[in-house]
Amino acid sequence: MKLTDTFNKFFEQAETGTMETASYLATYDDLKMDVGFGFGRPTFIPWIAFLAPGQTVMDGIFPVFYFFKKLHYVILAYGISEENIPFMSWRAPSKVQTVEQFFKTK
């Protein structure tokens, strides 16, 4: 499965409320791929994260695509785990907006 096929499948599935992720690519370009549609119930913001060795969505930093379903809007973001404080941090440019700041300007 190509990455474009993965994204097409992801967008289609996000609209259904189904949370199955077993059929998605496990890796892409030496990065682990993690797809999320919610835990226990469908989320309003499904995501696809790309994880370097030693990084997880529960404890790490990672590039992540967030899909804001109600707005049909996709954002590529500097992902940071919310569950645990990661031992690494992004070296992002100082002018980078948070997702919240971005939506306040829209």
C-alpha positions as CSV (number, residue, x, y, z in Angstrom):
1,M,0.0,0.0,0.0
2,K,1.3,3.4,-1.0
3,L,1.3,6.4,1.4
4,T,-1.3,8.1,-0.8
5,D,-3.5,5.0,-0.6
6,T,-3.1,5.1,3.2
7,F,-4.2,8.7,3.5
8,N,-7.2,8.1,1.2
9,K,-8.3,5.1,3.3
10,F,-7.7,7.1,6.5
11,F,-9.9,10.0,5.3
12,E,-12.7,7.7,4.2
13,Q,-12.6,5.7,7.4
14,A,-12.5,8.8,9.6
15,E,-16.0,9.6,8.3
16,T,-17.4,6.2,9.3
17,G,-16.6,6.1,13.0
18,T,-14.8,2.8,12.7
19,M,-11.7,2.6,14.8
20,E,-9.9,-0.4,13.3
21,T,-6.2,0.3,12.5
22,A,-4.7,-3.2,11.9
23,S,-4.8,-2.9,8.1
24,Y,-2.6,0.3,7.9
25,L,1.1,0.4,7.1
26,A,3.2,-0.4,10.1
27,T,6.2,1.6,8.8
28,Y,7.1,4.2,6.3
29,D,10.6,5.3,5.4
30,D,12.1,3.7,8.5
31,L,9.6,5.3,10.8
32,K,6.8,3.5,12.7
33,M,3.4,4.6,11.6
34,D,0.7,4.9,14.2
35,V,-2.9,5.7,13.2
36,G,-5.6,6.7,15.7
37,F,-9.3,7.1,15.4
38,G,-10.1,7.2,19.2
39,F,-9.9,5.1,22.3
40,G,-13.3,3.6,23.3
41,R,-15.2,5.9,21.1
42,P,-14.4,7.8,17.8
43,T,-12.4,11.0,18.2
44,F,-13.3,14.3,16.5
45,I,-9.6,14.5,15.5
46,P,-8.2,11.3,14.0
47,W,-4.4,11.3,13.4
48,I,-1.5,9.6,11.7
49,A,1.9,9.9,13.5
50,F,5.4,8.9,12.3
51,L,7.6,7.7,15.1
52,A,11.4,7.5,15.2
53,P,13.0,4.7,17.3
54,G,12.3,5.3,21.0
55,Q,9.3,7.6,20.4
56,T,5.7,6.7,21.0
57,V,2.5,8.8,20.9
58,M,2.2,8.3,24.6
59,D,5.8,9.3,25.3
60,G,7.7,11.2,22.7
61,I,7.8,13.7,19.8
62,F,6.7,13.0,16.3
63,P,5.4,14.5,13.1
64,V,1.6,14.0,13.0
65,F,-1.2,14.7,10.7
66,Y,-4.4,15.8,12.5
67,F,-7.7,15.5,10.6
68,F,-10.3,17.9,12.0
69,K,-13.4,16.0,10.7
70,K,-16.0,18.7,11.2
71,L,-13.9,21.3,9.3
72,H,-12.5,18.8,6.7
73,Y,-9.1,20.3,7.6
74,V,-5.7,18.6,7.8
75,I,-2.8,20.0,9.8
76,L,0.8,18.7,9.8
77,A,2.1,19.4,13.3
78,Y,5.0,19.0,15.6
79,G,3.5,16.3,17.8
80,I,4.2,16.1,21.5
81,S,2.8,13.3,23.8
82,E,0.2,14.4,26.2
83,E,0.4,11.4,28.5
84,N,4.0,11.8,29.5
85,I,6.6,14.6,29.2
86,P,8.9,13.5,26.4
87,F,12.7,13.3,27.1
88,M,13.3,15.1,23.8
89,S,11.9,18.3,22.5
90,W,11.5,19.8,19.0
91,R,13.9,22.4,17.7
92,A,11.1,24.2,15.9
93,P,11.4,27.7,14.6
94,S,10.3,30.3,17.2
95,K,7.5,31.7,15.1
96,V,5.7,28.3,14.8
97,Q,2.1,28.5,15.9
98,T,0.4,25.9,18.0
99,V,-2.7,24.3,16.5
100,E,-4.9,26.3,19.0
101,Q,-3.2,29.6,17.9
102,F,-3.7,28.7,14.2
103,F,-7.4,28.1,14.7
104,K,-7.8,31.4,16.6
105,T,-6.7,33.2,13.5
106,K,-9.1,31.4,11.2
